[in-house]
């Protein structure tokens, strides 16, 4: 227990809180739909992965959520997101596409959230 505490002190409270917040955000994005806590048997329902439920939710849900996240990011401005029908590619049109670092961050975010390889993520400038 002392080793864990020492490791947490070494990492720092700020980094731990950031990691916790990122994990919670990914969980919220991964489990759309019904959030009921009781499945009738008295035990909590276990949600399934969101990407396996794409037929019931549809790509529009994921496009909208990713767009909202990108627009909330400082410096990106207006964003439009389009996922391929099989969810194996993504197109992002944004005002922030002129910044190479922003393009890299958008690409990385799409890789992490959708499991799409970088070569299937295209970021274009918004006119």
KEMAR-572211 format. One record per residue: residue number from 0; residue in one letter; y negated, x negated, z negated of N, C-alpha, C, O in turn; chain. Coordinates in steps of 0.05 Angstrom, whole numbers, plus 5000, padded with zeros to 4 digits. Layout:
+-----+----+------+------+------+-------+-------+-------+------+------+------+------+------+------+----+
|   i | aa | n.yy | n.xx | n.zz | ca.yy | ca.xx | ca.zz | c.yy | c.xx | c.zz | o.yy | o.xx | o.zz | ch |
+-----+----+------+------+------+-------+-------+-------+------+------+------+------+------+------+----+
| NUM |  A |    Y |    X |    Z |     Y |     X |     Z |    Y |    X |    Z |    Y |    X |    Z |  A |
...
+-----+----+------+------+------+-------+-------+-------+------+------+------+------+------+------+----+
//
This chain:
+-----+----+------+------+------+-------+-------+-------+------+------+------+------+------+------+----+
|   i | aa | n.yy | n.xx | n.zz | ca.yy | ca.xx | ca.zz | c.yy | c.xx | c.zz | o.yy | o.xx | o.zz | ch |
+-----+----+------+------+------+-------+-------+-------+------+------+------+------+------+------+----+
|   0 |  X | 5024 | 4983 | 5000 |  5000 |  5000 |  5000 | 4975 | 4983 | 5000 | 4955 | 4989 | 5013 |  A |
|   1 |  X | 4976 | 4961 | 4985 |  4954 |  4943 |  4983 | 4948 | 4930 | 5010 | 4925 | 4925 | 5018 |  A |
|   2 |  X | 4970 | 4924 | 5025 |  4967 |  4912 |  5052 | 4953 | 4931 | 5071 | 4936 | 4923 | 5087 |  A |
|   3 |  X | 4960 | 4956 | 5069 |  4947 |  4976 |  5086 | 4917 | 4978 | 5079 | 4901 | 4979 | 5097 |  A |
|   4 |  X | 4911 | 4979 | 5054 |  4883 |  4980 |  5045 | 4867 | 4956 | 5055 | 4845 | 4958 | 5065 |  A |
|   5 |  X | 4879 | 4932 | 5053 |  4866 |  4908 |  5062 | 4862 | 4908 | 5092 | 4841 | 4900 | 5102 |  A |
|   6 |  X | 4881 | 4918 | 5107 |  4879 |  4920 |  5136 | 4857 | 4940 | 5143 | 4841 | 4935 | 5162 |  A |
|   7 |  X | 4854 | 4962 | 5129 |  4834 |  4982 |  5134 | 4806 | 4970 | 5129 | 4787 | 4976 | 5143 |  A |
|   8 |  X | 4804 | 4954 | 5107 |  4778 |  4941 |  5101 | 4771 | 4922 | 5123 | 4748 | 4919 | 5131 |  A |
|   9 |  X | 4791 | 4908 | 5134 |  4786 |  4888 |  5155 | 4776 | 4901 | 5180 | 4759 | 4891 | 5194 |  A |
|  10 |  X | 4788 | 4924 | 5187 |  4780 |  4938 |  5211 | 4752 | 4950 | 5209 | 4736 | 4948 | 5227 |  A |
|  11 |  X | 4746 | 4961 | 5186 |  4720 |  4973 |  5182 | 4720 | 5003 | 5183 | 4735 | 5015 | 5199 |  A |
|  12 |  X | 4704 | 5015 | 5166 |  4703 |  5044 |  5164 | 4693 | 5057 | 5190 | 4704 | 5078 | 5199 |  A |
|  13 |  X | 4673 | 5045 | 5203 |  4662 |  5056 |  5227 | 4683 | 5058 | 5249 | 4685 | 5078 | 5263 |  A |
|  14 |  X | 4698 | 5037 | 5253 |  4719 |  5036 |  5274 | 4741 | 5056 | 5268 | 4752 | 5069 | 5286 |  A |
|  15 |  X | 4748 | 5058 | 5242 |  4769 |  5077 |  5235 | 4760 | 5106 | 5240 | 4776 | 5122 | 5250 |  A |
|  16 |  X | 4735 | 5113 | 5233 |  4725 |  5140 |  5238 | 4723 | 5145 | 5268 | 4729 | 5168 | 5277 |  A |
|  17 |  X | 4715 | 5126 | 5284 |  4714 |  5129 |  5313 | 4742 | 5134 | 5324 | 4745 | 5151 | 5341 |  A |
|  18 |  X | 4761 | 5119 | 5315 |  4789 |  5123 |  5324 | 4799 | 5150 | 5316 | 4813 | 5163 | 5333 |  A |
|  19 |  X | 4793 | 5159 | 5293 |  4802 |  5186 |  5283 | 4789 | 5208 | 5300 | 4802 | 5227 | 5308 |  A |
|  20 |  X | 4763 | 5205 | 5306 |  4749 |  5225 |  5322 | 4760 | 5226 | 5350 | 4763 | 5248 | 5361 |  A |
|  21 |  X | 4766 | 5203 | 5362 |  4777 |  5202 |  5389 | 4805 | 5215 | 5389 | 4811 | 5230 | 5408 |  A |
|  22 |  X | 4820 | 5210 | 5369 |  4847 |  5222 |  5368 | 4845 | 5253 | 5366 | 4861 | 5267 | 5378 |  A |
|  23 |  X | 4827 | 5262 | 5349 |  4824 |  5291 |  5346 | 4814 | 5304 | 5372 | 4824 | 5325 | 5380 |  A |
|  24 |  X | 4796 | 5290 | 5386 |  4786 |  5301 |  5412 | 4808 | 5302 | 5432 | 4810 | 5322 | 5447 |  A |
|  25 |  X | 4825 | 5282 | 5434 |  4848 |  5282 |  5452 | 4867 | 5305 | 5445 | 4878 | 5317 | 5463 |  A |
|  26 |  X | 4872 | 5309 | 5420 |  4890 |  5331 |  5412 | 4879 | 5358 | 5420 | 4893 | 5375 | 5430 |  A |
|  27 |  X | 4853 | 5362 | 5416 |  4840 |  5388 |  5423 | 4842 | 5392 | 5453 | 4848 | 5414 | 5462 |  A |
|  28 |  X | 4838 | 5371 | 5469 |  4839 |  5373 |  5498 | 4868 | 5378 | 5507 | 4873 | 5391 | 5528 |  A |
|  29 |  X | 4887 | 5367 | 5493 |  4915 |  5369 |  5501 | 4928 | 5395 | 5496 | 4949 | 5401 | 5508 |  A |
|  30 |  X | 4917 | 5412 | 5478 |  4930 |  5436 |  5470 | 4913 | 5461 | 5475 | 4902 | 5472 | 5455 |  A |
|  31 |  X | 4909 | 5469 | 5500 |  4893 |  5493 |  5505 | 4909 | 5519 | 5499 | 4933 | 5518 | 5494 |  A |
|  32 |  X | 4895 | 5541 | 5500 |  4908 |  5567 |  5497 | 4909 | 5576 | 5468 | 4892 | 5570 | 5452 |  A |
|  33 |  X | 4930 | 5592 | 5462 |  4933 |  5605 |  5436 | 4936 | 5584 | 5414 | 4952 | 5566 | 5416 |  A |
|  34 |  X | 4919 | 5586 | 5394 |  4920 |  5568 |  5371 | 4930 | 5581 | 5346 | 4922 | 5574 | 5324 |  A |
|  35 |  X | 4947 | 5602 | 5349 |  4957 |  5616 |  5325 | 4974 | 5597 | 5308 | 4988 | 5580 | 5319 |  A |
|  36 |  X | 4971 | 5600 | 5282 |  4986 |  5582 |  5264 | 5012 | 5594 | 5255 | 5027 | 5580 | 5241 |  A |
|  37 |  X | 5019 | 5618 | 5263 |  5044 |  5630 |  5254 | 5058 | 5641 | 5279 | 5047 | 5657 | 5294 |  A |
|  38 |  X | 5083 | 5634 | 5282 |  5099 |  5643 |  5305 | 5118 | 5666 | 5297 | 5137 | 5672 | 5311 |  A |
|  39 |  X | 5113 | 5679 | 5275 |  5129 |  5701 |  5266 | 5151 | 5693 | 5247 | 5161 | 5711 | 5232 |  A |
|  40 |  X | 5159 | 5668 | 5246 |  5180 |  5660 |  5229 | 5170 | 5647 | 5203 | 5186 | 5637 | 5187 |  A |
|  41 |  X | 5144 | 5646 | 5200 |  5133 |  5635 |  5176 | 5127 | 5605 | 5178 | 5116 | 5593 | 5159 |  A |
|  42 |  X | 5134 | 5593 | 5200 |  5128 |  5564 |  5204 | 5107 | 5561 | 5225 | 5104 | 5579 | 5242 |  A |
|  43 |  X | 5093 | 5539 | 5224 |  5072 |  5534 |  5244 | 5084 | 5530 | 5272 | 5105 | 5518 | 5274 |  A |
|  44 |  X | 5070 | 5541 | 5292 |  5079 |  5537 |  5319 | 5073 | 5508 | 5328 | 5052 | 5497 | 5321 |  A |
|  45 |  X | 5091 | 5497 | 5343 |  5087 |  5470 |  5353 | 5077 | 5472 | 5382 | 5093 | 5481 | 5399 |  A |
|  46 |  X | 5053 | 5463 | 5388 |  5043 |  5466 |  5415 | 5057 | 5446 | 5434 | 5067 | 5425 | 5425 |  A |
|  47 |  X | 5058 | 5453 | 5459 |  5069 |  5435 |  5479 | 5047 | 5419 | 5492 | 5023 | 5426 | 5489 |  A |
|  48 |  X | 5053 | 5398 | 5507 |  5033 |  5383 |  5521 | 5019 | 5400 | 5541 | 5031 | 5416 | 5554 |  A |
|  49 |  X | 4993 | 5396 | 5543 |  4976 |  5413 |  5561 | 4984 | 5409 | 5590 | 4984 | 5429 | 5605 |  A |
|  50 |  X | 4990 | 5385 | 5599 |  4996 |  5381 |  5627 | 5022 | 5395 | 5635 | 5025 | 5402 | 5659 |  A |
|  51 |  X | 5040 | 5400 | 5617 |  5064 |  5415 |  5623 | 5059 | 5445 | 5625 | 5076 | 5459 | 5635 |  A |
|  52 |  X | 5036 | 5454 | 5616 |  5029 |  5482 |  5617 | 5008 | 5488 | 5639 | 4995 | 5509 | 5638 |  A |
|  53 |  X | 5006 | 5471 | 5659 |  4985 |  5474 |  5679 | 4987 | 5500 | 5695 | 4967 | 5510 | 5704 |  A |
|  54 |  X | 5011 | 5511 | 5698 |  5015 |  5535 |  5713 | 5001 | 5559 | 5698 | 4989 | 5575 | 5712 |  A |
|  55 |  X | 5002 | 5559 | 5672 |  4991 |  5582 |  5657 | 4961 | 5579 | 5653 | 4946 | 5599 | 5650 |  A |
|  56 |  X | 4951 | 5554 | 5652 |  4923 |  5550 |  5647 | 4907 | 5546 | 5673 | 4886 | 5557 | 5676 |  A |
|  57 |  X | 4918 | 5530 | 5691 |  4905 |  5525 |  5717 | 4887 | 5500 | 5716 | 4878 | 5492 | 5694 |  A |
|  58 |  X | 4883 | 5489 | 5739 |  4867 |  5464 |  5741 | 4838 | 5469 | 5733 | 4824 | 5450 | 5724 |  A |
|  59 |  X | 4828 | 5493 | 5737 |  4800 |  5499 |  5731 | 4793 | 5493 | 5702 | 4771 | 5483 | 5695 |  A |
|  60 |  X | 4812 | 5499 | 5684 |  4807 |  5494 |  5656 | 4803 | 5464 | 5651 | 4784 | 5457 | 5637 |  A |
|  61 |  X | 4820 | 5447 | 5662 |  4818 |  5418 |  5658 | 4793 | 5407 | 5672 | 4780 | 5389 | 5661 |  A |
|  62 |  X | 4787 | 5418 | 5696 |  4763 |  5409 |  5710 | 4738 | 5415 | 5693 | 4720 | 5398 | 5690 |  A |
|  63 |  X | 4737 | 5439 | 5682 |  4713 |  5447 |  5666 | 4711 | 5430 | 5641 | 4689 | 5421 | 5634 |  A |
|  64 |  X | 4733 | 5426 | 5627 |  4732 |  5410 |  5602 | 4724 | 5381 | 5608 | 4708 | 5370 | 5593 |  A |
|  65 |  X | 4735 | 5369 | 5629 |  4728 |  5342 |  5636 | 4698 | 5340 | 5644 | 4684 | 5321 | 5637 |  A |
|  66 |  X | 4689 | 5360 | 5659 |  4661 |  5361 |  5668 | 4643 | 5363 | 5644 | 4623 | 5349 | 5642 |  A |
|  67 |  X | 4650 | 5380 | 5624 |  4633 |  5383 |  5600 | 4632 | 5357 | 5585 | 4611 | 5349 | 5575 |  A |
|  68 |  X | 4654 | 5343 | 5583 |  4654 |  5317 |  5569 | 4637 | 5297 | 5583 | 4622 | 5282 | 5571 |  A |
|  69 |  X | 4639 | 5295 | 5610 |  4623 |  5276 |  5625 | 4593 | 5282 | 5623 | 4577 | 5264 | 5620 |  A |
|  70 |  X | 4586 | 5308 | 5625 |  4558 |  5315 |  5624 | 4546 | 5310 | 5596 | 4522 | 5305 | 5594 |  A |
|  71 |  X | 4563 | 5310 | 5576 |  4553 |  5304 |  5549 | 4550 | 5274 | 5545 | 4537 | 5265 | 5525 |  A |
|  72 |  X | 4560 | 5258 | 5563 |  4558 |  5229 |  5561 | 4530 | 5220 | 5570 | 4520 | 5229 | 5591 |  A |
|  73 |  X | 4517 | 5203 | 5554 |  4490 |  5194 |  5560 | 4489 | 5180 | 5586 | 4504 | 5161 | 5592 |  A |
|  74 |  X | 4470 | 5188 | 5603 |  4464 |  5174 |  5628 | 4479 | 5183 | 5652 | 4474 | 5174 | 5674 |  A |
|  75 |  X | 4498 | 5202 | 5649 |  4513 |  5211 |  5673 | 4499 | 5235 | 5687 | 4502 | 5237 | 5711 |  A |
|  76 |  X | 4484 | 5251 | 5673 |  4471 |  5273 |  5685 | 4490 | 5295 | 5695 | 4511 | 5300 | 5682 |  A |
|  77 |  X | 4484 | 5307 | 5717 |  4500 |  5329 |  5729 | 4527 | 5317 | 5739 | 4527 | 5297 | 5752 |  A |
|  78 |  X | 4548 | 5331 | 5732 |  4575 |  5322 |  5741 | 4590 | 5347 | 5752 | 4587 | 5369 | 5743 |  A |
|  79 |  X | 4606 | 5341 | 5772 |  4625 |  5361 |  5783 | 4652 | 5347 | 5784 | 4654 | 5324 | 5792 |  A |
|  80 |  X | 4673 | 5362 | 5777 |  4700 |  5351 |  5776 | 4719 | 5368 | 5792 | 4718 | 5392 | 5790 |  A |
|  81 |  X | 4736 | 5355 | 5807 |  4757 |  5369 |  5822 | 4783 | 5354 | 5819 | 4785 | 5330 | 5825 |  A |
|  82 |  X | 4803 | 5368 | 5810 |  4830 |  5357 |  5807 | 4847 | 5365 | 5832 | 4843 | 5387 | 5842 |  A |
|  83 |  X | 4865 | 5348 | 5840 |  4883 |  5355 |  5862 | 4902 | 5377 | 5852 | 4906 | 5379 | 5828 |  A |
|  84 |  X | 4913 | 5393 | 5870 |  4931 |  5415 |  5861 | 4954 | 5405 | 5843 | 4963 | 5420 | 5825 |  A |
|  85 |  X | 4964 | 5381 | 5848 |  4987 |  5371 |  5832 | 4977 | 5355 | 5808 | 4994 | 5344 | 5793 |  A |
|  86 |  X | 4951 | 5354 | 5804 |  4939 |  5339 |  5782 | 4946 | 5310 | 5782 | 4950 | 5297 | 5762 |  A |
|  87 |  X | 4948 | 5299 | 5807 |  4954 |  5270 |  5809 | 4931 | 5255 | 5821 | 4934 | 5231 | 5828 |  A |
|  88 |  X | 4908 | 5267 | 5823 |  4883 |  5254 |  5833 | 4859 | 5270 | 5823 | 4861 | 5294 | 5819 |  A |
|  89 |  X | 4836 | 5256 | 5821 |  4812 |  5269 |  5812 | 4788 | 5258 | 5827 | 4786 | 5235 | 5832 |  A |
|  90 |  X | 4769 | 5277 | 5833 |  4744 |  5270 |  5846 | 4722 | 5277 | 5826 | 4721 | 5300 | 5817 |  A |
|  91 |  X | 4704 | 5258 | 5821 |  4681 |  5264 |  5803 | 4656 | 5257 | 5819 | 4652 | 5235 | 5829 |  A |
|  92 |  X | 4638 | 5277 | 5820 |  4612 |  5273 |  5833 | 4591 | 5274 | 5811 | 4589 | 5294 | 5797 |  A |
|  93 |  X | 4576 | 5253 | 5808 |  4557 |  5251 |  5785 | 4532 | 5236 | 5793 | 4532 | 5219 | 5810 |  A |
|  94 |  X | 4510 | 5243 | 5779 |  4485 |  5228 |  5783 | 4487 | 5199 | 5773 | 4472 | 5182 | 5781 |  A |
|  95 |  X | 4505 | 5194 | 5754 |  4508 |  5168 |  5742 | 4526 | 5149 | 5758 | 4532 | 5127 | 5749 |  A |
|  96 |  X | 4534 | 5157 | 5783 |  4552 |  5140 |  5798 | 4540 | 5114 | 5809 | 4554 | 5097 | 5818 |  A |
|  97 |  X | 4514 | 5112 | 5807 |  4501 |  5087 |  5816 | 4506 | 5064 | 5796 | 4503 | 5041 | 5804 |  A |
|  98 |  X | 4513 | 5071 | 5772 |  4518 |  5050 |  5751 | 4548 | 5043 | 5752 | 4565 | 5060 | 5746 |  A |
|  99 |  X | 4554 | 5018 | 5758 |  4582 |  5009 |  5760 | 4597 | 5012 | 5734 | 4621 | 5019 | 5734 |  A |
| 100 |  X | 4584 | 5008 | 5712 |  4597 |  5010 |  5685 | 4604 | 5040 | 5680 | 4625 | 5045 | 5669 |  A |
| 101 |  X | 4587 | 5058 | 5688 |  4592 |  5087 |  5685 | 4616 | 5095 | 5701 | 4633 | 5110 | 5692 |  A |
| 102 |  X | 4618 | 5085 | 5726 |  4641 |  5091 |  5743 | 4667 | 5081 | 5731 | 4687 | 5094 | 5731 |  A |
| 103 |  X | 4666 | 5057 | 5719 |  4689 |  5045 |  5706 | 4698 | 5063 | 5682 | 4721 | 5068 | 5678 |  A |
| 104 |  X | 4678 | 5072 | 5666 |  4684 |  5088 |  5643 | 4696 | 5116 | 5652 | 4714 | 5126 | 5639 |  A |
| 105 |  X | 4685 | 5127 | 5673 |  4695 |  5153 |  5683 | 4724 | 5149 | 5692 | 4741 | 5166 | 5686 |  A |
| 106 |  X | 4729 | 5128 | 5707 |  4756 |  5122 |  5717 | 4775 | 5119 | 5694 | 4797 | 5129 | 5695 |  A |
| 107 |  X | 4767 | 5104 | 5674 |  4785 |  5099 |  5651 | 4790 | 5125 | 5636 | 4812 | 5130 | 5627 |  A |
| 108 |  X | 4769 | 5142 | 5633 |  4773 |  5168 |  5619 | 4793 | 5185 | 5634 | 4810 | 5198 | 5622 |  A |
| 109 |  X | 4791 | 5186 | 5661 |  4810 |  5202 |  5677 | 4838 | 5191 | 5674 | 4857 | 5207 | 5673 |  A |
| 110 |  X | 4841 | 5165 | 5673 |  4867 |  5153 |  5669 | 4879 | 5161 | 5642 | 4903 | 5169 | 5641 |  A |
| 111 |  X | 4863 | 5160 | 5621 |  4873 |  5167 |  5594 | 4879 | 5196 | 5591 | 4900 | 5204 | 5581 |  A |
| 112 |  X | 4861 | 5213 | 5600 |  4863 |  5242 |  5595 | 4884 | 5255 | 5613 | 4901 | 5271 | 5604 |  A |
| 113 |  X | 4884 | 5248 | 5639 |  4902 |  5261 |  5658 | 4926 | 5245 | 5665 | 4945 | 5255 | 5678 |  A |
| 114 |  X | 4927 | 5219 | 5657 |  4949 |  5202 |  5664 | 4949 | 5195 | 5694 | 4970 | 5190 | 5705 |  A |
| 115 |  X | 4926 | 5194 | 5706 |  4923 |  5189 |  5734 | 4916 | 5159 | 5738 | 4899 | 5149 | 5724 |  A |
| 116 |  X | 4930 | 5145 | 5756 |  4924 |  5116 |  5760 | 4896 | 5113 | 5772 | 4886 | 5131 | 5785 |  A |
| 117 |  X | 4884 | 5090 | 5766 |  4856 |  5085 |  5775 | 4852 | 5088 | 5804 | 4830 | 5097 | 5813 |  A |
| 118 |  X | 4871 | 5081 | 5821 |  4867 |  5083 |  5850 | 4867 | 5112 | 5860 | 4862 | 5117 | 5883 |  A |
| 119 |  X | 4873 | 5131 | 5842 |  4872 |  5159 |  5850 | 4848 | 5174 | 5837 | 4848 | 5198 | 5835 |  A |
| 120 |  X | 4829 | 5158 | 5827 |  4804 |  5169 |  5816 | 4781 | 5160 | 5834 | 4778 | 5136 | 5838 |  A |
| 121 |  X | 4766 | 5179 | 5844 |  4743 |  5173 |  5861 | 4718 | 5184 | 5848 | 4717 | 5207 | 5841 |  A |
| 122 |  X | 4698 | 5167 | 5846 |  4672 |  5174 |  5834 | 4651 | 5171 | 5856 | 4648 | 5149 | 5866 |  A |
| 123 |  X | 4637 | 5192 | 5862 |  4616 |  5193 |  5883 | 4589 | 5200 | 5871 | 4588 | 5213 | 5851 |  A |
| 124 |  X | 4567 | 5190 | 5884 |  4541 |  5197 |  5875 | 4534 | 5226 | 5881 | 4541 | 5237 | 5902 |  A |
| 125 |  X | 4519 | 5239 | 5863 |  4510 |  5266 |  5866 | 4482 | 5265 | 5879 | 4464 | 5251 | 5871 |  A |
| 126 |  X | 4478 | 5281 | 5901 |  4452 |  5282 |  5915 | 4434 | 5303 | 5903 | 4412 | 5306 | 5912 |  A |
+-----+----+------+------+------+-------+-------+-------+------+------+------+------+------+------+----+
//
